[in-house]
Amino acid sequence: MKDTIGKAILLGLGMAVAGKEQVERTIEELVKKGELSKAESGSLTEELVRKGEEAKLRVEELVRARVQALMGDDALATKADVERLEQRLEALERRLAAD
């Protein structure tokens, strides 16, 4: 039972990969095996989904921080930077075409 619940928890934490449907299938298997009551299954599913989303956000934040640390804050252009450069380029092209 501990092994199955442990797998379900790991599955919940791996929501970014596994998806909500896989968590629900695993919980259904626990209910069928009698290792989890139907009443407990709903709250466990919600908790695993919530924890999975939280873990996904933490991983995304960690990856973003690591990339910024490796590349430097100014190393990558933002969307706003690119748009600003496109506007300047268009203005220069118009001036060249007018000459």
Biopython code that builds the backbone (N, CA, C, O; Angstrom):
import numpy as np
from Bio.PDB.StructureBuilder import StructureBuilder

atoms = [
    (1, "MET", "N", (0.825, -1.195, 0.000)),
    (1, "MET", "CA", (0.000, 0.000, 0.000)),
    (1, "MET", "C", (0.869, 1.258, 0.000)),
    (1, "MET", "O", (0.606, 2.190, -0.760)),
    (2, "LYS", "N", (1.911, 1.294, 0.854)),
    (2, "LYS", "CA", (2.789, 2.458, 0.891)),
    (2, "LYS", "C", (3.423, 2.700, -0.468)),
    (2, "LYS", "O", (3.559, 3.841, -0.909)),
    (3, "ASP", "N", (3.812, 1.611, -1.130)),
    (3, "ASP", "CA", (4.444, 1.738, -2.438)),
    (3, "ASP", "C", (3.473, 2.346, -3.448)),
    (3, "ASP", "O", (3.861, 3.208, -4.236)),
    (4, "THR", "N", (2.245, 1.917, -3.431)),
    (4, "THR", "CA", (1.249, 2.432, -4.374)),
    (4, "THR", "C", (0.942, 3.889, -4.090)),
    (4, "THR", "O", (0.848, 4.691, -5.019)),
    (5, "ILE", "N", (0.783, 4.247, -2.821)),
    (5, "ILE", "CA", (0.516, 5.639, -2.462)),
    (5, "ILE", "C", (1.743, 6.487, -2.789)),
    (5, "ILE", "O", (1.610, 7.620, -3.251)),
    (6, "GLY", "N", (2.918, 5.950, -2.554)),
    (6, "GLY", "CA", (4.143, 6.662, -2.905)),
    (6, "GLY", "C", (4.208, 6.953, -4.395)),
    (6, "GLY", "O", (4.607, 8.041, -4.809)),
    (7, "LYS", "N", (3.813, 5.968, -5.198)),
    (7, "LYS", "CA", (3.779, 6.175, -6.646)),
    (7, "LYS", "C", (2.767, 7.255, -7.009)),
    (7, "LYS", "O", (3.019, 8.079, -7.889)),
    (8, "ALA", "N", (1.636, 7.252, -6.339)),
    (8, "ALA", "CA", (0.607, 8.260, -6.618)),
    (8, "ALA", "C", (1.108, 9.651, -6.265)),
    (8, "ALA", "O", (0.850, 10.608, -6.995)),
    (9, "ILE", "N", (1.812, 9.767, -5.167)),
    (9, "ILE", "CA", (2.357, 11.069, -4.763)),
    (9, "ILE", "C", (3.406, 11.530, -5.770)),
    (9, "ILE", "O", (3.402, 12.687, -6.191)),
    (10, "LEU", "N", (4.299, 10.629, -6.154)),
    (10, "LEU", "CA", (5.296, 10.986, -7.162)),
    (10, "LEU", "C", (4.627, 11.368, -8.474)),
    (10, "LEU", "O", (5.080, 12.274, -9.174)),
    (11, "LEU", "N", (3.558, 10.679, -8.795)),
    (11, "LEU", "CA", (2.817, 10.995, -10.002)),
    (11, "LEU", "C", (2.212, 12.388, -9.902)),
    (11, "LEU", "O", (2.211, 13.145, -10.872)),
    (12, "GLY", "N", (1.699, 12.720, -8.722)),
    (12, "GLY", "CA", (1.151, 14.057, -8.515)),
    (12, "GLY", "C", (2.210, 15.122, -8.675)),
    (12, "GLY", "O", (1.945, 16.179, -9.248)),
    (13, "LEU", "N", (3.398, 14.864, -8.183)),
    (13, "LEU", "CA", (4.491, 15.822, -8.310)),
    (13, "LEU", "C", (4.993, 15.906, -9.746)),
    (13, "LEU", "O", (5.591, 16.905, -10.145)),
    (14, "GLY", "N", (4.748, 14.861, -10.510)),
    (14, "GLY", "CA", (5.169, 14.860, -11.903)),
    (14, "GLY", "C", (4.068, 15.276, -12.855)),
    (14, "GLY", "O", (4.045, 14.840, -14.006)),
    (15, "MET", "N", (3.157, 16.114, -12.392)),
    (15, "MET", "CA", (2.014, 16.530, -13.202)),
    (15, "MET", "C", (2.422, 17.142, -14.530)),
    (15, "MET", "O", (1.714, 16.975, -15.523)),
    (16, "ALA", "N", (3.514, 17.825, -14.572)),
    (16, "ALA", "CA", (3.931, 18.483, -15.810)),
    (16, "ALA", "C", (4.123, 17.453, -16.916)),
    (16, "ALA", "O", (3.932, 17.751, -18.095)),
    (17, "VAL", "N", (4.506, 16.226, -16.521)),
    (17, "VAL", "CA", (4.750, 15.186, -17.504)),
    (17, "VAL", "C", (3.556, 14.259, -17.633)),
    (17, "VAL", "O", (3.134, 13.929, -18.741)),
    (18, "ALA", "N", (3.014, 13.841, -16.507)),
    (18, "ALA", "CA", (2.003, 12.795, -16.503)),
    (18, "ALA", "C", (0.611, 13.301, -16.858)),
    (18, "ALA", "O", (-0.103, 12.648, -17.619)),
    (19, "GLY", "N", (0.223, 14.422, -16.335)),
    (19, "GLY", "CA", (-1.101, 14.952, -16.600)),
    (19, "GLY", "C", (-2.131, 14.497, -15.584)),
    (19, "GLY", "O", (-1.966, 13.479, -14.912)),
    (20, "LYS", "N", (-3.183, 15.268, -15.489)),
    (20, "LYS", "CA", (-4.245, 15.025, -14.522)),
    (20, "LYS", "C", (-4.913, 13.668, -14.754)),
    (20, "LYS", "O", (-5.274, 12.981, -13.798)),
    (21, "GLU", "N", (-5.076, 13.285, -16.017)),
    (21, "GLU", "CA", (-5.747, 12.016, -16.324)),
    (21, "GLU", "C", (-5.002, 10.826, -15.735)),
    (21, "GLU", "O", (-5.621, 9.882, -15.242)),
    (22, "GLN", "N", (-3.681, 10.870, -15.786)),
    (22, "GLN", "CA", (-2.886, 9.773, -15.237)),
    (22, "GLN", "C", (-3.033, 9.705, -13.724)),
    (22, "GLN", "O", (-3.097, 8.616, -13.154)),
    (23, "VAL", "N", (-3.085, 10.854, -13.075)),
    (23, "VAL", "CA", (-3.292, 10.878, -11.622)),
    (23, "VAL", "C", (-4.644, 10.256, -11.298)),
    (23, "VAL", "O", (-4.752, 9.443, -10.379)),
    (24, "GLU", "N", (-5.671, 10.632, -12.048)),
    (24, "GLU", "CA", (-7.011, 10.096, -11.802)),
    (24, "GLU", "C", (-7.052, 8.586, -12.009)),
    (24, "GLU", "O", (-7.701, 7.873, -11.245)),
    (25, "ARG", "N", (-6.355, 8.088, -13.050)),
    (25, "ARG", "CA", (-6.321, 6.635, -13.279)),
    (25, "ARG", "C", (-5.636, 5.916, -12.132)),
    (25, "ARG", "O", (-6.089, 4.855, -11.701)),
    (26, "THR", "N", (-4.543, 6.491, -11.633)),
    (26, "THR", "CA", (-3.824, 5.868, -10.526)),
    (26, "THR", "C", (-4.695, 5.834, -9.273)),
    (26, "THR", "O", (-4.723, 4.829, -8.562)),
    (27, "ILE", "N", (-5.398, 6.919, -9.004)),
    (27, "ILE", "CA", (-6.292, 6.968, -7.841)),
    (27, "ILE", "C", (-7.416, 5.948, -7.997)),
    (27, "ILE", "O", (-7.786, 5.282, -7.030)),
    (28, "GLU", "N", (-7.957, 5.823, -9.193)),
    (28, "GLU", "CA", (-9.009, 4.830, -9.445)),
    (28, "GLU", "C", (-8.503, 3.417, -9.166)),
    (28, "GLU", "O", (-9.228, 2.592, -8.611)),
    (29, "GLU", "N", (-7.251, 3.139, -9.554)),
    (29, "GLU", "CA", (-6.657, 1.830, -9.283)),
    (29, "GLU", "C", (-6.560, 1.585, -7.779)),
    (29, "GLU", "O", (-6.821, 0.476, -7.313)),
    (30, "LEU", "N", (-6.190, 2.606, -7.025)),
    (30, "LEU", "CA", (-6.107, 2.469, -5.567)),
    (30, "LEU", "C", (-7.477, 2.161, -4.977)),
    (30, "LEU", "O", (-7.595, 1.347, -4.061)),
    (31, "VAL", "N", (-8.507, 2.808, -5.501)),
    (31, "VAL", "CA", (-9.871, 2.567, -5.014)),
    (31, "VAL", "C", (-10.284, 1.143, -5.353)),
    (31, "VAL", "O", (-10.851, 0.456, -4.503)),
    (32, "LYS", "N", (-10.017, 0.678, -6.570)),
    (32, "LYS", "CA", (-10.373, -0.684, -6.988)),
    (32, "LYS", "C", (-9.673, -1.735, -6.140)),
    (32, "LYS", "O", (-10.252, -2.775, -5.825)),
    (33, "LYS", "N", (-8.427, -1.462, -5.771)),
    (33, "LYS", "CA", (-7.662, -2.409, -4.949)),
    (33, "LYS", "C", (-8.074, -2.354, -3.483)),
    (33, "LYS", "O", (-7.649, -3.187, -2.682)),
    (34, "GLY", "N", (-8.898, -1.376, -3.137)),
    (34, "GLY", "CA", (-9.338, -1.246, -1.755)),
    (34, "GLY", "C", (-8.319, -0.557, -0.867)),
    (34, "GLY", "O", (-8.447, -0.584, 0.357)),
    (35, "GLU", "N", (-7.318, 0.056, -1.460)),
    (35, "GLU", "CA", (-6.288, 0.724, -0.682)),
    (35, "GLU", "C", (-6.655, 2.169, -0.365)),
    (35, "GLU", "O", (-5.968, 2.849, 0.398)),
    (36, "LEU", "N", (-7.748, 2.621, -0.964)),
    (36, "LEU", "CA", (-8.198, 3.985, -0.777)),
    (36, "LEU", "C", (-9.711, 3.998, -0.916)),
    (36, "LEU", "O", (-10.260, 3.370, -1.821)),
    (37, "SER", "N", (-10.388, 4.712, -0.021)),
    (37, "SER", "CA", (-11.847, 4.780, -0.119)),
    (37, "SER", "C", (-12.242, 5.779, -1.201)),
    (37, "SER", "O", (-11.466, 6.659, -1.573)),
    (38, "LYS", "N", (-13.457, 5.622, -1.693)),
    (38, "LYS", "CA", (-13.960, 6.532, -2.720)),
    (38, "LYS", "C", (-14.009, 7.959, -2.180)),
    (38, "LYS", "O", (-13.725, 8.910, -2.908)),
    (39, "ALA", "N", (-14.366, 8.107, -0.919)),
    (39, "ALA", "CA", (-14.448, 9.435, -0.306)),
    (39, "ALA", "C", (-13.076, 10.104, -0.268)),
    (39, "ALA", "O", (-12.964, 11.311, -0.482)),
    (40, "GLU", "N", (-12.048, 9.328, 0.002)),
    (40, "GLU", "CA", (-10.688, 9.876, 0.068)),
    (40, "GLU", "C", (-10.121, 10.191, -1.315)),
    (40, "GLU", "O", (-9.243, 11.043, -1.451)),
    (41, "SER", "N", (-10.620, 9.507, -2.329)),
    (41, "SER", "CA", (-10.029, 9.630, -3.665)),
    (41, "SER", "C", (-10.145, 11.044, -4.231)),
    (41, "SER", "O", (-9.208, 11.538, -4.858)),
    (42, "GLY", "N", (-11.280, 11.693, -4.016)),
    (42, "GLY", "CA", (-11.466, 13.039, -4.554)),
    (42, "GLY", "C", (-10.490, 14.033, -3.964)),
    (42, "GLY", "O", (-9.856, 14.806, -4.682)),
    (43, "SER", "N", (-10.376, 14.004, -2.630)),
    (43, "SER", "CA", (-9.468, 14.961, -1.995)),
    (43, "SER", "C", (-8.007, 14.656, -2.320)),
    (43, "SER", "O", (-7.198, 15.573, -2.455)),
    (44, "LEU", "N", (-7.669, 13.380, -2.446)),
    (44, "LEU", "CA", (-6.302, 13.012, -2.788)),
    (44, "LEU", "C", (-5.969, 13.454, -4.210)),
    (44, "LEU", "O", (-4.872, 13.945, -4.474)),
    (45, "THR", "N", (-6.914, 13.279, -5.115)),
    (45, "THR", "CA", (-6.698, 13.727, -6.494)),
    (45, "THR", "C", (-6.456, 15.226, -6.530)),
    (45, "THR", "O", (-5.518, 15.695, -7.174)),
    (46, "GLU", "N", (-7.300, 15.971, -5.839)),
    (46, "GLU", "CA", (-7.144, 17.431, -5.801)),
    (46, "GLU", "C", (-5.798, 17.828, -5.209)),
    (46, "GLU", "O", (-5.124, 18.725, -5.715)),
    (47, "GLU", "N", (-5.417, 17.151, -4.133)),
    (47, "GLU", "CA", (-4.143, 17.472, -3.474)),
    (47, "GLU", "C", (-2.956, 17.170, -4.386)),
    (47, "GLU", "O", (-2.013, 17.958, -4.471)),
    (48, "LEU", "N", (-3.007, 16.022, -5.070)),
    (48, "LEU", "CA", (-1.907, 15.659, -5.957)),
    (48, "LEU", "C", (-1.807, 16.611, -7.140)),
    (48, "LEU", "O", (-0.709, 16.982, -7.556)),
    (49, "VAL", "N", (-2.948, 17.004, -7.677)),
    (49, "VAL", "CA", (-2.955, 17.950, -8.785)),
    (49, "VAL", "C", (-2.382, 19.290, -8.322)),
    (49, "VAL", "O", (-1.565, 19.900, -9.012)),
    (50, "ARG", "N", (-2.822, 19.740, -7.142)),
    (50, "ARG", "CA", (-2.332, 21.010, -6.600)),
    (50, "ARG", "C", (-0.825, 20.950, -6.368)),
    (50, "ARG", "O", (-0.098, 21.867, -6.748)),
    (51, "LYS", "N", (-0.358, 19.866, -5.743)),
    (51, "LYS", "CA", (1.074, 19.726, -5.477)),
    (51, "LYS", "C", (1.871, 19.629, -6.782)),
    (51, "LYS", "O", (2.987, 20.140, -6.881)),
    (52, "GLY", "N", (1.285, 18.971, -7.768)),
    (52, "GLY", "CA", (1.943, 18.874, -9.068)),
    (52, "GLY", "C", (2.105, 20.235, -9.715)),
    (52, "GLY", "O", (3.162, 20.547, -10.262)),
    (53, "GLU", "N", (1.064, 21.042, -9.654)),
    (53, "GLU", "CA", (1.132, 22.389, -10.216)),
    (53, "GLU", "C", (2.148, 23.245, -9.461)),
    (53, "GLU", "O", (2.904, 24.003, -10.069)),
    (54, "GLU", "N", (2.162, 23.121, -8.134)),
    (54, "GLU", "CA", (3.131, 23.874, -7.336)),
    (54, "GLU", "C", (4.557, 23.465, -7.688)),
    (54, "GLU", "O", (5.441, 24.311, -7.827)),
    (55, "ALA", "N", (4.770, 22.161, -7.832)),
    (55, "ALA", "CA", (6.104, 21.665, -8.179)),
    (55, "ALA", "C", (6.507, 22.154, -9.566)),
    (55, "ALA", "O", (7.660, 22.524, -9.788)),
    (56, "LYS", "N", (5.567, 22.155, -10.486)),
    (56, "LYS", "CA", (5.842, 22.637, -11.842)),
    (56, "LYS", "C", (6.263, 24.103, -11.809)),
    (56, "LYS", "O", (7.218, 24.489, -12.482)),
    (57, "LEU", "N", (5.555, 24.920, -11.030)),
    (57, "LEU", "CA", (5.901, 26.341, -10.932)),
    (57, "LEU", "C", (7.281, 26.535, -10.313)),
    (57, "LEU", "O", (8.055, 27.380, -10.762)),
    (58, "ARG", "N", (7.589, 25.744, -9.276)),
    (58, "ARG", "CA", (8.909, 25.858, -8.644)),
    (58, "ARG", "C", (10.017, 25.485, -9.617)),
    (58, "ARG", "O", (11.060, 26.138, -9.660)),
    (59, "VAL", "N", (9.789, 24.433, -10.399)),
    (59, "VAL", "CA", (10.796, 24.016, -11.381)),
    (59, "VAL", "C", (10.976, 25.093, -12.435)),
    (59, "VAL", "O", (12.104, 25.413, -12.809)),
    (60, "GLU", "N", (9.868, 25.661, -12.921)),
    (60, "GLU", "CA", (9.964, 26.731, -13.915)),
    (60, "GLU", "C", (10.733, 27.931, -13.367)),
    (60, "GLU", "O", (11.564, 28.507, -14.068)),
    (61, "GLU", "N", (10.462, 28.307, -12.126)),
    (61, "GLU", "CA", (11.172, 29.428, -11.507)),
    (61, "GLU", "C", (12.657, 29.112, -11.363)),
    (61, "GLU", "O", (13.508, 29.965, -11.615)),
    (62, "LEU", "N", (12.959, 27.894, -10.959)),
    (62, "LEU", "CA", (14.354, 27.484, -10.799)),
    (62, "LEU", "C", (15.085, 27.501, -12.135)),
    (62, "LEU", "O", (16.212, 27.989, -12.224)),
    (63, "VAL", "N", (14.451, 26.974, -13.165)),
    (63, "VAL", "CA", (15.069, 26.961, -14.491)),
    (63, "VAL", "C", (15.282, 28.389, -14.987)),
    (63, "VAL", "O", (16.343, 28.715, -15.520)),
    (64, "ARG", "N", (14.274, 29.234, -14.812)),
    (64, "ARG", "CA", (14.395, 30.630, -15.246)),
    (64, "ARG", "C", (15.553, 31.318, -14.524)),
    (64, "ARG", "O", (16.337, 32.039, -15.142)),
    (65, "ALA", "N", (15.654, 31.094, -13.230)),
    (65, "ALA", "CA", (16.728, 31.709, -12.445)),
    (65, "ALA", "C", (18.091, 31.186, -12.895)),
    (65, "ALA", "O", (19.051, 31.951, -12.989)),
    (66, "ARG", "N", (18.175, 29.896, -13.169)),
    (66, "ARG", "CA", (19.460, 29.311, -13.598)),
    (66, "ARG", "C", (19.873, 29.851, -14.967)),
    (66, "ARG", "O", (21.040, 30.172, -15.190)),
    (67, "VAL", "N", (18.914, 29.947, -15.872)),
    (67, "VAL", "CA", (19.231, 30.465, -17.207)),
    (67, "VAL", "C", (19.698, 31.907, -17.104)),
    (67, "VAL", "O", (20.679, 32.291, -17.741)),
    (68, "GLN", "N", (19.002, 32.706, -16.309)),
    (68, "GLN", "CA", (19.406, 34.101, -16.146)),
    (68, "GLN", "C", (20.789, 34.195, -15.511)),
    (68, "GLN", "O", (21.590, 35.049, -15.890)),
    (69, "ALA", "N", (21.071, 33.326, -14.554)),
    (69, "ALA", "CA", (22.389, 33.347, -13.916)),
    (69, "ALA", "C", (23.479, 32.964, -14.911)),
    (69, "ALA", "O", (24.567, 33.541, -14.895)),
    (70, "LEU", "N", (23.196, 32.006, -15.765)),
    (70, "LEU", "CA", (24.189, 31.570, -16.745)),
    (70, "LEU", "C", (24.372, 32.574, -17.880)),
    (70, "LEU", "O", (25.488, 32.807, -18.344)),
    (71, "MET", "N", (23.280, 33.154, -18.313)),
    (71, "MET", "CA", (23.319, 34.041, -19.468)),
    (71, "MET", "C", (23.488, 35.500, -19.079)),
    (71, "MET", "O", (23.864, 36.320, -19.916)),
    (72, "GLY", "N", (23.225, 35.830, -17.856)),
    (72, "GLY", "CA", (23.249, 37.228, -17.447)),
    (72, "GLY", "C", (21.899, 37.852, -17.729)),
    (72, "GLY", "O", (21.206, 37.444, -18.660)),
    (73, "ASP", "N", (21.532, 38.810, -16.956)),
    (73, "ASP", "CA", (20.215, 39.423, -17.088)),
    (73, "ASP", "C", (20.024, 40.119, -18.430)),
    (73, "ASP", "O", (18.912, 40.155, -18.956)),
    (74, "ASP", "N", (21.103, 40.674, -18.989)),
    (74, "ASP", "CA", (20.984, 41.449, -20.219)),
    (74, "ASP", "C", (21.364, 40.648, -21.464)),
    (74, "ASP", "O", (21.370, 41.196, -22.566)),
    (75, "ALA", "N", (21.676, 39.377, -21.310)),
    (75, "ALA", "CA", (22.170, 38.599, -22.439)),
    (75, "ALA", "C", (21.080, 38.266, -23.446)),
    (75, "ALA", "O", (21.374, 38.111, -24.631)),
    (76, "LEU", "N", (19.850, 38.153, -23.015)),
    (76, "LEU", "CA", (18.760, 37.787, -23.916)),
    (76, "LEU", "C", (17.830, 38.965, -24.109)),
    (76, "LEU", "O", (17.503, 39.680, -23.162)),
    (77, "ALA", "N", (17.411, 39.156, -25.341)),
    (77, "ALA", "CA", (16.486, 40.240, -25.641)),
    (77, "ALA", "C", (15.071, 39.841, -25.231)),
    (77, "ALA", "O", (14.642, 38.705, -25.431)),
    (78, "THR", "N", (14.372, 40.789, -24.663)),
    (78, "THR", "CA", (12.972, 40.556, -24.336)),
    (78, "THR", "C", (12.126, 40.831, -25.566)),
    (78, "THR", "O", (12.611, 41.377, -26.557)),
    (79, "LYS", "N", (10.870, 40.453, -25.495)),
    (79, "LYS", "CA", (9.959, 40.726, -26.597)),
    (79, "LYS", "C", (9.869, 42.232, -26.847)),
    (79, "LYS", "O", (9.830, 42.676, -27.994)),
    (80, "ALA", "N", (9.837, 43.002, -25.778)),
    (80, "ALA", "CA", (9.778, 44.463, -25.902)),
    (80, "ALA", "C", (11.038, 44.997, -26.583)),
    (80, "ALA", "O", (10.959, 45.919, -27.394)),
    (81, "ASP", "N", (12.204, 44.420, -26.259)),
    (81, "ASP", "CA", (13.453, 44.839, -26.907)),
    (81, "ASP", "C", (13.387, 44.601, -28.412)),
    (81, "ASP", "O", (13.765, 45.465, -29.202)),
    (82, "VAL", "N", (12.908, 43.434, -28.798)),
    (82, "VAL", "CA", (12.821, 43.084, -30.220)),
    (82, "VAL", "C", (11.837, 44.010, -30.931)),
    (82, "VAL", "O", (12.119, 44.487, -32.030)),
    (83, "GLU", "N", (10.688, 44.267, -30.312)),
    (83, "GLU", "CA", (9.702, 45.162, -30.922)),
    (83, "GLU", "C", (10.265, 46.568, -31.099)),
    (83, "GLU", "O", (10.039, 47.206, -32.128)),
    (84, "ARG", "N", (10.994, 47.049, -30.100)),
    (84, "ARG", "CA", (11.604, 48.376, -30.178)),
    (84, "ARG", "C", (12.622, 48.440, -31.322)),
    (84, "ARG", "O", (12.671, 49.424, -32.059)),
    (85, "LEU", "N", (13.422, 47.401, -31.463)),
    (85, "LEU", "CA", (14.398, 47.353, -32.551)),
    (85, "LEU", "C", (13.711, 47.274, -33.917)),
    (85, "LEU", "O", (14.163, 47.895, -34.879)),
    (86, "GLU", "N", (12.637, 46.522, -33.998)),
    (86, "GLU", "CA", (11.891, 46.440, -35.261)),
    (86, "GLU", "C", (11.339, 47.806, -35.650)),
    (86, "GLU", "O", (11.366, 48.179, -36.823)),
    (87, "GLN", "N", (10.844, 48.546, -34.676)),
    (87, "GLN", "CA", (10.312, 49.880, -34.955)),
    (87, "GLN", "C", (11.420, 50.809, -35.443)),
    (87, "GLN", "O", (11.216, 51.575, -36.385)),
    (88, "ARG", "N", (12.580, 50.747, -34.815)),
    (88, "ARG", "CA", (13.703, 51.582, -35.240)),
    (88, "ARG", "C", (14.149, 51.209, -36.650)),
    (88, "ARG", "O", (14.445, 52.078, -37.469)),
    (89, "LEU", "N", (14.194, 49.898, -36.922)),
    (89, "LEU", "CA", (14.596, 49.432, -38.242)),
    (89, "LEU", "C", (13.617, 49.912, -39.314)),
    (89, "LEU", "O", (14.033, 50.365, -40.380)),
    (90, "GLU", "N", (12.337, 49.813, -39.033)),
    (90, "GLU", "CA", (11.322, 50.276, -39.976)),
    (90, "GLU", "C", (11.470, 51.781, -40.233)),
    (90, "GLU", "O", (11.349, 52.233, -41.372)),
    (91, "ALA", "N", (11.730, 52.545, -39.182)),
    (91, "ALA", "CA", (11.913, 53.992, -39.334)),
    (91, "ALA", "C", (13.135, 54.286, -40.206)),
    (91, "ALA", "O", (13.082, 55.161, -41.070)),
    (92, "LEU", "N", (14.228, 53.565, -39.988)),
    (92, "LEU", "CA", (15.432, 53.752, -40.806)),
    (92, "LEU", "C", (15.180, 53.369, -42.260)),
    (92, "LEU", "O", (15.647, 54.049, -43.174)),
    (93, "GLU", "N", (14.441, 52.279, -42.475)),
    (93, "GLU", "CA", (14.124, 51.860, -43.836)),
    (93, "GLU", "C", (13.281, 52.920, -44.551)),
    (93, "GLU", "O", (13.497, 53.198, -45.731)),
    (94, "ARG", "N", (12.328, 53.504, -43.837)),
    (94, "ARG", "CA", (11.489, 54.562, -44.428)),
    (94, "ARG", "C", (12.351, 55.783, -44.790)),
    (94, "ARG", "O", (12.165, 56.391, -45.844)),
    (95, "ARG", "N", (13.289, 56.128, -43.912)),
    (95, "ARG", "CA", (14.173, 57.290, -44.194)),
    (95, "ARG", "C", (15.064, 57.013, -45.403)),
    (95, "ARG", "O", (15.279, 57.898, -46.230)),
    (96, "LEU", "N", (15.584, 55.786, -45.509)),
    (96, "LEU", "CA", (16.425, 55.435, -46.650)),
    (96, "LEU", "C", (15.614, 55.427, -47.946)),
    (96, "LEU", "O", (16.101, 55.862, -48.990)),
    (97, "ALA", "N", (14.401, 54.943, -47.876)),
    (97, "ALA", "CA", (13.550, 54.890, -49.060)),
    (97, "ALA", "C", (13.164, 56.297, -49.515)),
    (97, "ALA", "O", (12.982, 56.535, -50.709)),
    (98, "ALA", "N", (13.039, 57.220, -48.577)),
    (98, "ALA", "CA", (12.670, 58.612, -48.896)),
    (98, "ALA", "C", (13.828, 59.362, -49.532)),
    (98, "ALA", "O", (13.604, 60.317, -50.277)),
    (99, "ASP", "N", (15.058, 58.951, -49.256)),
    (99, "ASP", "CA", (16.237, 59.659, -49.794)),
    (99, "ASP", "C", (16.481, 59.315, -51.192)),
    (99, "ASP", "O", (17.428, 59.819, -51.796)),
]
sb = StructureBuilder()
sb.init_structure("model")
sb.init_model(0)
sb.init_chain("A")
sb.init_seg("    ")
for serial, (resi, resn, name, xyz) in enumerate(atoms, 1):
    if name == "N":
        sb.init_residue(resn, " ", resi, " ")
    sb.init_atom(name, np.array(xyz, "f"), 0.0, 1.0, " ", f" {name:<3s}", serial, name[0])
structure = sb.get_structure()
